[in-house]
Amino acid sequence: MRIGELMTKSLETIEADAPLRSAAERMRAFGIGALPVVDGDQLVGMVTDRDITVRATAAGKDPNRTQVREAMTHAVITCDAGAPLSEAEHLMEEKAVRRLVVLDAYKKPVGIISLDDLATVPGEAKHAGEVLRELNTPQ
């Protein structure tokens, strides 16, 4: 199975200069915990609910005035939609992340694949469990 067959295709993104409140509202509305951050049509980061909590709220930043770019993670781990699921597993384990932004042949974001997605595939659940164990093992 290929990454593009399993990924979440209804990709929600947020602009880097949007206020954090908008990111949090979008996450709540769609029931998601992460948004790829774009500047125009370029992928520039990823913001998670944890980023908002730890990097902004805990620091006393105003969510109406603080831009997404101030709390986002700049280094985004990506994968190719045509790659096999094993590549996603490998990247998640190697980079210690729970989700990857999926890119098309033109390097544009087209979806997200998460550890939860991998766990839904018969035969892959074992691998997802191994990846999760690695993510939760202190380095």
Disulfide bonds with the S-S distance in Angstrom:
none
